[in-house]
Amino acid sequence: MTLREQMQERERATLSPLACLSAESRGRARPEEECDIRTPFQRDTDRIVYSKAFRRLKHKTQVFLQPEGDHYRTRMTHTLEVSRIARTIARALALNEDLAEAVALGHDLGHTPFGHAGERLLNEMTPGGFAHYKQSVRVVERLEKGGAGLNLTWEVRNGIVCHTKGTPAATLEGQIVRLADHIAYINHDIEDALRGDIIRPMDIPLAASQTLGFTHSQRINTLVIDAIQASQGQREICQSPEVGEAMLALKDFMFENVYTSPIAKGEEGKAQDMLRSLFEYYQKHPDELPDDFQSIRAKEGTDRAVCDYIAGMTDPFAVDRYKELFIPKGWTVL
């Protein structure tokens, strides 16, 4: 037996009957020879981590646009926190950690520069709309590897596209990532908002704190343990009513006091204006799109190619492109 086959036998022997076994994956869009040492879900994790889209996450906004400080979250650190929470829950429920990790690491690959402000702008500008969870799947199916995509397993792609809303993922591991995403962003956004003096500790709803805890670690611990206990033996990942309501209260608080705060979000209009100008520029000058996007332009149209190009930009790259195209350069005597 190969090492992969040994690990797959171990999955059968040790994981819950509700787990998604890698040996029973629905497979890939393009069949491939199996790896001797890694299961299909482990290979997917590696493909995501080694992708260009994953590396760009370190320069993409989570909540605060280009914050001055080393400790604010980026889309990359958010992704890593989601991965850790997802693996912890999956391990405790005897589900497939490798699948949960792959979905978690890939769930935000399609996010735009400047966070949800960029997403709203592209949704406005792109015929047919734009949603980052759909773009994440497009990244792994169409955009990476020079247009070949990463050829991930069906279960990972399903978990990515179902991570935010709508129909739950087909696997419990994918459902874990949806909850882990919410657990991570609500709590790390609170911590960042406190660091940025957007809110103060006494602003956080007392009832929610009494249920979940008064610190970042206490809240994460409570939410993770509750998810494990509530989901034990169930065919869906869930929370207890009390903890679920407390988490929803925190989410409502954050939307009212942080996600729409003029202090935290005051620059978003400028970011959207900048992306709009870039979008309109490349609509008028599609020949200036990089070579990787010319095939998309030929097959799917200019708007799709422009959307894909801008969605993949990091915050600094978008600013640099805007400066290059729209800001006059100083004249230098040669």
The 8 nearest C-alpha neighbors of each residue, nearest first, counted from 0:
[[1, 4, 5, 2, 3, 35, 6, 8],
 [0, 2, 4, 3, 35, 5, 36, 6],
 [1, 3, 36, 5, 4, 35, 6, 0],
 [2, 4, 36, 37, 6, 1, 5, 35],
 [5, 3, 7, 1, 6, 2, 0, 8],
 [4, 6, 2, 8, 3, 7, 9, 1],
 [7, 5, 9, 3, 8, 4, 10, 2],
 [6, 8, 10, 4, 9, 5, 22, 3],
 [9, 7, 5, 11, 10, 6, 4, 12],
 [8, 10, 6, 12, 7, 11, 13, 5],
 [9, 11, 7, 8, 13, 14, 12, 6],
 [12, 10, 8, 9, 13, 14, 7, 20],
 [11, 13, 9, 10, 14, 8, 15, 7],
 [12, 14, 10, 11, 9, 15, 93, 8],
 [15, 13, 93, 10, 94, 11, 18, 12],
 [14, 16, 17, 93, 18, 94, 13, 92],
 [17, 15, 18, 14, 19, 11, 94, 93],
 [18, 16, 15, 19, 234, 94, 171, 14],
 [19, 17, 94, 15, 16, 95, 20, 14],
 [18, 20, 95, 21, 170, 17, 94, 23],
 [21, 19, 23, 22, 18, 10, 24, 95],
 [20, 22, 24, 23, 39, 38, 19, 40],
 [23, 21, 20, 24, 7, 38, 39, 4],
 [24, 22, 21, 20, 25, 19, 26, 7],
 [25, 23, 26, 21, 22, 20, 154, 152],
 [26, 24, 153, 23, 27, 152, 154, 22],
 [25, 27, 24, 152, 153, 28, 30, 154],
 [26, 28, 152, 29, 30, 151, 153, 150],
 [27, 29, 30, 150, 26, 152, 153, 151],
 [30, 28, 27, 31, 150, 26, 151, 152],
 [31, 29, 27, 28, 32, 26, 150, 33],
 [32, 30, 33, 29, 27, 34, 26, 150],
 [31, 33, 34, 30, 35, 29, 39, 27],
 [32, 34, 31, 35, 39, 38, 37, 3],
 [33, 35, 37, 36, 32, 38, 3, 39],
 [36, 34, 3, 1, 2, 37, 33, 4],
 [35, 37, 3, 2, 34, 1, 38, 4],
 [38, 36, 3, 34, 41, 42, 35, 39],
 [37, 39, 41, 3, 40, 42, 21, 36],
 [40, 38, 42, 41, 21, 43, 37, 152],
 [41, 39, 43, 98, 42, 38, 97, 44],
 [42, 40, 44, 38, 43, 39, 37, 97],
 [41, 43, 39, 45, 40, 44, 37, 46],
 [44, 42, 40, 46, 41, 45, 151, 101],
 [45, 43, 101, 41, 47, 42, 46, 48],
 [46, 44, 42, 48, 43, 47, 49, 41],
 [45, 47, 43, 49, 44, 48, 50, 42],
 [46, 48, 50, 44, 45, 49, 43, 105],
 [49, 47, 45, 50, 46, 53, 44, 104],
 [48, 50, 46, 47, 45, 51, 53, 54],
 [51, 49, 47, 53, 52, 48, 46, 54],
 [50, 52, 54, 53, 55, 49, 143, 48],
 [53, 51, 55, 50, 54, 108, 56, 311],
 [54, 52, 50, 55, 51, 56, 48, 108],
 [53, 55, 51, 56, 52, 57, 50, 48],
 [54, 56, 52, 57, 53, 58, 313, 51],
 [57, 55, 75, 59, 74, 58, 54, 53],
 [56, 58, 75, 55, 59, 73, 74, 54],
 [59, 57, 56, 313, 55, 314, 60, 73],
 [60, 58, 56, 313, 112, 74, 314, 57],
 [61, 59, 113, 114, 73, 64, 62, 74],
 [60, 62, 73, 74, 114, 72, 63, 59],
 [63, 61, 60, 114, 64, 188, 258, 72],
 [62, 64, 66, 263, 61, 60, 65, 264],
 [65, 63, 66, 60, 113, 62, 266, 61],
 [64, 66, 63, 67, 60, 314, 113, 59],
 [67, 65, 64, 63, 68, 71, 69, 60],
 [68, 66, 65, 69, 71, 70, 64, 63],
 [67, 69, 70, 66, 71, 65, 195, 72],
 [68, 70, 71, 67, 66, 72, 73, 65],
 [71, 69, 68, 72, 191, 194, 67, 73],
 [72, 70, 191, 69, 68, 73, 66, 63],
 [73, 71, 76, 61, 77, 70, 74, 191],
 [72, 74, 61, 75, 60, 76, 57, 59],
 [73, 75, 61, 77, 56, 59, 76, 60],
 [76, 74, 56, 57, 78, 73, 77, 79],
 [77, 75, 79, 78, 73, 72, 74, 80],
 [78, 76, 74, 80, 75, 79, 73, 81],
 [79, 77, 75, 81, 76, 80, 104, 74],
 [78, 80, 82, 76, 81, 77, 83, 75],
 [81, 79, 77, 83, 82, 78, 76, 183],
 [82, 80, 78, 84, 180, 79, 179, 83],
 [83, 81, 103, 79, 85, 80, 100, 84],
 [82, 84, 80, 86, 85, 81, 87, 79],
 [83, 85, 87, 81, 86, 82, 179, 80],
 [86, 84, 82, 88, 83, 87, 179, 176],
 [87, 85, 89, 83, 96, 88, 84, 90],
 [86, 88, 84, 90, 85, 89, 83, 91],
 [87, 89, 91, 85, 90, 86, 227, 92],
 [90, 88, 94, 86, 92, 96, 91, 87],
 [91, 89, 93, 87, 92, 88, 86, 94],
 [90, 92, 88, 89, 93, 87, 227, 94],
 [91, 93, 89, 94, 90, 88, 231, 227],
 [94, 92, 14, 90, 15, 91, 89, 95],
 [93, 95, 18, 89, 92, 14, 15, 90],
 [94, 96, 97, 98, 18, 19, 89, 99],
 [97, 95, 99, 86, 89, 98, 100, 90],
 [96, 98, 100, 99, 95, 40, 41, 101],
 [97, 99, 101, 40, 100, 96, 95, 102],
 [100, 98, 172, 96, 102, 97, 101, 85],
 [99, 101, 103, 97, 82, 98, 102, 96],
 [100, 102, 44, 98, 104, 103, 99, 43],
 [101, 103, 105, 155, 99, 100, 104, 159],
 [104, 102, 82, 100, 106, 101, 105, 176],
 [105, 103, 101, 102, 78, 106, 100, 82],
 [106, 104, 102, 103, 108, 107, 101, 47],
 [105, 107, 159, 103, 102, 104, 108, 135],
 [108, 106, 109, 110, 105, 135, 132, 131],
 [109, 107, 135, 105, 110, 52, 106, 53],
 [135, 110, 108, 134, 131, 107, 138, 111],
 [111, 109, 131, 107, 108, 310, 114, 112],
 [110, 112, 310, 117, 118, 114, 311, 113],
 [111, 113, 314, 313, 59, 114, 117, 312],
 [114, 112, 60, 117, 116, 314, 64, 111],
 [115, 113, 60, 116, 117, 112, 61, 111],
 [114, 116, 118, 117, 119, 113, 111, 110],
 [117, 115, 119, 118, 114, 113, 267, 120],
 [116, 118, 120, 113, 115, 119, 111, 114],
 [117, 119, 115, 121, 116, 120, 111, 122],
 [120, 118, 122, 116, 117, 121, 115, 123],
 [119, 121, 123, 117, 122, 118, 271, 124],
 [122, 120, 124, 123, 118, 119, 125, 129],
 [123, 121, 129, 128, 119, 120, 125, 124],
 [122, 124, 120, 121, 125, 119, 128, 129],
 [123, 125, 121, 122, 120, 126, 128, 275],
 [124, 126, 128, 122, 121, 123, 127, 302],
 [127, 125, 128, 124, 302, 123, 122, 303],
 [126, 128, 125, 129, 122, 123, 124, 303],
 [129, 127, 122, 125, 126, 123, 130, 121],
 [128, 130, 122, 121, 125, 131, 118, 127],
 [131, 129, 133, 132, 134, 118, 122, 128],
 [130, 132, 134, 110, 109, 133, 135, 129],
 [133, 131, 135, 160, 134, 130, 109, 159],
 [134, 132, 136, 135, 131, 130, 160, 137],
 [133, 135, 109, 137, 131, 136, 132, 138],
 [109, 136, 134, 108, 132, 138, 137, 133],
 [135, 137, 139, 138, 133, 134, 140, 156],
 [138, 136, 134, 140, 141, 135, 139, 133],
 [139, 137, 142, 135, 136, 141, 140, 143],
 [138, 140, 148, 149, 136, 137, 143, 141],
 [141, 139, 148, 137, 138, 136, 149, 150],
 [140, 142, 148, 146, 137, 138, 147, 139],
 [143, 141, 138, 146, 148, 139, 145, 137],
 [142, 144, 148, 145, 146, 138, 139, 141],
 [145, 143, 147, 148, 146, 142, 149, 50],
 [144, 146, 143, 147, 291, 142, 148, 141],
 [145, 147, 142, 141, 144, 148, 143, 291],
 [146, 148, 144, 145, 141, 143, 149, 142],
 [149, 147, 140, 143, 141, 139, 144, 146],
 [148, 150, 139, 151, 140, 143, 46, 147],
 [151, 149, 148, 27, 140, 28, 29, 152],
 [152, 150, 149, 43, 27, 153, 155, 156],
 [151, 153, 27, 26, 154, 155, 156, 150],
 [152, 154, 156, 155, 25, 26, 27, 157],
 [155, 153, 157, 152, 156, 158, 24, 25],
 [154, 156, 158, 102, 157, 152, 153, 159],
 [157, 155, 159, 153, 158, 154, 136, 160],
 [156, 158, 154, 160, 155, 159, 153, 161],
 [157, 159, 173, 155, 161, 168, 156, 102],
 [160, 158, 106, 156, 162, 157, 161, 102],
 [159, 161, 132, 157, 158, 133, 162, 136],
 [162, 160, 168, 158, 159, 167, 163, 157],
 [163, 161, 177, 159, 160, 158, 176, 164],
 [162, 164, 161, 177, 132, 165, 160, 180],
 [165, 163, 161, 162, 166, 167, 177, 160],
 [164, 166, 167, 161, 163, 162, 168, 160],
 [165, 167, 161, 168, 164, 169, 162, 163],
 [168, 166, 161, 174, 165, 169, 164, 162],
 [167, 169, 173, 161, 158, 174, 170, 157],
 [168, 170, 167, 171, 173, 157, 158, 154],
 [171, 169, 173, 172, 168, 174, 19, 154],
 [170, 172, 174, 173, 175, 235, 236, 169],
 [171, 173, 99, 175, 170, 174, 98, 95],
 [172, 174, 158, 168, 170, 176, 175, 171],
 [175, 173, 171, 177, 168, 176, 172, 236],
 [174, 176, 172, 178, 173, 177, 85, 179],
 [175, 177, 179, 173, 174, 178, 85, 103],
 [178, 176, 162, 174, 180, 175, 179, 163],
 [177, 179, 181, 175, 180, 176, 182, 174],
 [180, 178, 176, 182, 181, 81, 85, 177],
 [181, 179, 183, 177, 81, 178, 182, 176],
 [182, 180, 178, 179, 183, 184, 185, 177],
 [183, 181, 179, 180, 185, 184, 178, 186],
 [184, 182, 180, 181, 186, 81, 185, 179],
 [183, 185, 187, 181, 186, 188, 182, 180],
 [186, 184, 188, 183, 182, 187, 181, 189],
 [185, 187, 189, 188, 184, 183, 215, 182],
 [186, 188, 190, 184, 189, 185, 183, 191],
 [187, 189, 191, 185, 190, 186, 184, 192],
 [190, 188, 192, 186, 187, 191, 193, 185],
 [189, 191, 187, 193, 188, 192, 194, 186],
 [192, 190, 194, 188, 193, 189, 71, 195],
 [193, 191, 195, 189, 197, 194, 190, 198],
 [192, 194, 196, 190, 198, 191, 195, 199],
 [195, 193, 191, 192, 196, 190, 197, 71],
 [194, 196, 192, 193, 197, 191, 198, 263],
 [197, 195, 193, 198, 194, 192, 199, 191],
 [198, 196, 192, 195, 193, 257, 262, 263],
 [197, 199, 193, 196, 192, 202, 200, 256],
 [198, 200, 202, 201, 193, 196, 197, 203],
 [201, 199, 202, 203, 198, 193, 213, 214],
 [200, 202, 199, 203, 204, 205, 198, 213],
 [201, 203, 199, 200, 204, 198, 205, 252],
 [202, 204, 201, 200, 205, 208, 199, 252],
 [205, 203, 207, 206, 202, 208, 249, 252],
 [204, 206, 208, 207, 209, 203, 201, 202],
 [207, 205, 209, 208, 204, 210, 245, 211],
 [206, 208, 245, 210, 205, 209, 204, 211],
 [209, 207, 212, 205, 211, 213, 210, 206],
 [208, 210, 206, 207, 212, 211, 205, 213],
 [209, 211, 207, 208, 212, 206, 245, 242],
 [212, 210, 218, 208, 221, 209, 207, 217],
 [213, 211, 208, 217, 218, 209, 214, 210],
 [212, 214, 208, 217, 218, 215, 211, 209],
 [215, 213, 217, 216, 212, 218, 208, 219],
 [214, 216, 218, 217, 186, 219, 190, 213],
 [215, 217, 219, 218, 214, 220, 212, 221],
 [218, 216, 212, 220, 214, 215, 219, 221],
 [217, 219, 211, 212, 221, 215, 220, 216],
 [220, 218, 216, 222, 221, 217, 223, 215],
 [219, 221, 217, 223, 218, 222, 216, 224],
 [220, 222, 218, 224, 219, 223, 211, 225],
 [223, 221, 225, 219, 220, 224, 218, 226],
 [222, 224, 226, 220, 225, 221, 219, 227],
 [225, 223, 227, 221, 226, 222, 220, 228],
 [224, 226, 228, 222, 227, 223, 229, 221],
 [227, 225, 238, 223, 229, 224, 228, 230],
 [228, 226, 224, 230, 225, 229, 231, 88],
 [227, 229, 225, 231, 230, 226, 224, 238],
 [230, 228, 226, 238, 227, 231, 239, 225],
 [231, 229, 236, 233, 227, 237, 228, 226],
 [230, 232, 228, 233, 229, 227, 92, 226],
 [231, 233, 230, 234, 92, 17, 229, 15],
 [234, 232, 230, 235, 231, 236, 229, 237],
 [235, 233, 232, 236, 17, 171, 230, 231],
 [234, 236, 233, 237, 171, 230, 174, 170],
 [237, 235, 230, 174, 175, 171, 234, 226],
 [236, 238, 230, 229, 226, 235, 239, 178],
 [239, 237, 226, 229, 243, 225, 240, 242],
 [238, 240, 242, 241, 229, 243, 225, 237],
 [241, 239, 243, 242, 244, 238, 245, 237],
 [242, 240, 244, 243, 239, 245, 210, 238],
 [241, 243, 245, 244, 239, 240, 246, 238],
 [242, 244, 240, 246, 245, 241, 238, 239],
 [245, 243, 247, 241, 242, 246, 240, 248],
 [246, 244, 207, 248, 242, 247, 243, 241],
 [245, 247, 249, 243, 248, 244, 242, 250],
 [246, 248, 250, 244, 249, 245, 251, 243],
 [249, 247, 245, 251, 246, 250, 252, 244],
 [250, 248, 252, 246, 247, 251, 253, 245],
 [249, 251, 247, 253, 252, 248, 246, 254],
 [252, 250, 248, 254, 249, 253, 247, 255],
 [253, 251, 249, 255, 250, 254, 256, 248],
 [254, 252, 257, 250, 256, 255, 251, 258],
 [255, 253, 258, 251, 252, 256, 257, 259],
 [254, 256, 252, 253, 259, 257, 251, 258],
 [255, 257, 253, 260, 254, 252, 259, 258],
 [258, 256, 260, 253, 259, 254, 255, 263],
 [257, 259, 254, 260, 253, 256, 255, 264],
 [258, 260, 257, 254, 255, 256, 261, 264],
 [259, 261, 257, 262, 263, 256, 264, 258],
 [262, 260, 265, 264, 263, 259, 266, 257],
 [263, 261, 260, 265, 264, 197, 257, 266],
 [264, 262, 260, 261, 265, 63, 257, 197],
 [263, 265, 261, 267, 266, 262, 260, 259],
 [264, 266, 261, 262, 267, 263, 268, 260],
 [267, 265, 269, 268, 264, 270, 64, 263],
 [268, 266, 270, 269, 264, 265, 116, 271],
 [267, 269, 271, 270, 266, 272, 265, 116],
 [268, 270, 272, 267, 271, 266, 273, 265],
 [271, 269, 267, 273, 268, 272, 274, 266],
 [270, 272, 274, 268, 273, 269, 275, 120],
 [273, 271, 269, 275, 270, 274, 268, 276],
 [272, 274, 270, 276, 271, 275, 269, 277],
 [275, 273, 277, 271, 276, 272, 278, 270],
 [276, 274, 272, 278, 277, 273, 271, 279],
 [275, 277, 273, 279, 274, 278, 280, 272],
 [278, 276, 274, 280, 275, 279, 281, 273],
 [277, 279, 275, 276, 281, 280, 274, 282],
 [278, 280, 282, 276, 277, 281, 275, 283],
 [281, 279, 277, 283, 282, 278, 276, 284],
 [282, 280, 284, 285, 283, 278, 279, 277],
 [281, 283, 279, 280, 284, 285, 278, 301],
 [282, 284, 281, 280, 285, 279, 278, 286],
 [283, 285, 281, 286, 282, 287, 280, 288],
 [286, 284, 281, 287, 288, 282, 283, 301],
 [285, 287, 284, 288, 293, 281, 289, 283],
 [288, 286, 285, 284, 289, 281, 290, 293],
 [287, 289, 285, 286, 292, 290, 293, 281],
 [290, 288, 291, 292, 287, 293, 286, 308],
 [289, 291, 293, 292, 288, 294, 287, 286],
 [292, 290, 289, 293, 145, 294, 146, 295],
 [293, 291, 295, 290, 294, 304, 289, 296],
 [292, 294, 296, 290, 295, 291, 297, 288],
 [293, 295, 297, 296, 292, 298, 291, 290],
 [296, 294, 292, 298, 293, 297, 299, 304],
 [295, 297, 300, 301, 293, 304, 294, 299],
 [296, 298, 294, 295, 300, 299, 293, 301],
 [297, 299, 295, 296, 300, 294, 293, 301],
 [300, 298, 295, 296, 297, 303, 301, 304],
 [299, 301, 296, 303, 302, 297, 298, 304],
 [300, 302, 296, 304, 303, 305, 282, 285],
 [303, 301, 305, 304, 300, 306, 125, 282],
 [304, 302, 306, 301, 305, 300, 307, 299],
 [303, 305, 296, 301, 307, 295, 306, 302],
 [306, 304, 308, 302, 307, 303, 301, 309],
 [305, 307, 303, 309, 304, 308, 310, 302],
 [308, 306, 310, 304, 305, 309, 303, 311],
 [307, 309, 305, 311, 306, 310, 304, 312],
 [308, 310, 312, 306, 311, 307, 305, 278],
 [311, 309, 111, 307, 312, 308, 306, 112],
 [312, 310, 309, 308, 307, 111, 313, 109],
 [313, 311, 309, 310, 112, 317, 316, 314],
 [312, 314, 112, 59, 316, 58, 315, 317],
 [313, 315, 112, 317, 59, 316, 113, 58],
 [316, 314, 318, 317, 313, 319, 58, 312],
 [315, 317, 319, 313, 318, 314, 312, 320],
 [318, 316, 320, 314, 319, 315, 312, 321],
 [319, 317, 315, 321, 316, 320, 322, 314],
 [320, 318, 316, 322, 321, 317, 323, 315],
 [319, 321, 323, 317, 322, 318, 316, 324],
 [322, 320, 318, 324, 319, 323, 325, 317],
 [323, 321, 326, 319, 325, 320, 324, 318],
 [322, 324, 320, 321, 325, 319, 326, 327],
 [323, 325, 321, 322, 320, 326, 327, 277],
 [326, 324, 322, 321, 323, 327, 320, 276],
 [325, 327, 322, 323, 324, 328, 321, 329],
 [328, 326, 325, 329, 322, 323, 324, 330],
 [327, 329, 330, 326, 323, 322, 331, 325],
 [328, 330, 331, 327, 326, 332, 323, 322],
 [331, 329, 328, 332, 327, 333, 326, 323],
 [330, 332, 333, 329, 328, 327, 326, 323],
 [333, 331, 330, 329, 328, 327, 326, 323],
 [332, 331, 330, 329, 328, 327, 323, 326]]
